[in-house]
Amino acid sequence: MLKEDVKYLIFSSSCATYGHPETTPIKEDHPKNPISTYGKTKHMIEEILKDYKKAYGLNFISLRYFNAAGADLDGEIGENRNV
């Protein structure tokens, strides 16, 4: 990316960077405390991108997806906020 002078990046992140949320709905400034390897790697990459912005001027945005696949209307799969 540096060699090709890429200045903009859209990163596909995840709500897994937040871990178990302290409050819902989750706001962008909510503390990040990932509990899964998946969430940890997404969070780590976001931190690396911040460093790349400082060092190389890379502009980026992280899109965090929440339940992108949807939930079953019967509640058999998906997020259950009532527990």
Buried (B, 14 or more C-beta within 10 A) or exposed (E): EEEEEEEEBEBEBBBBBBBEBEEEEBEEEBEBBBEEEEBBBBBEBBEEBEEBEEEEEBEBEBEBEEEEEEEEEEEEEEEEEEE
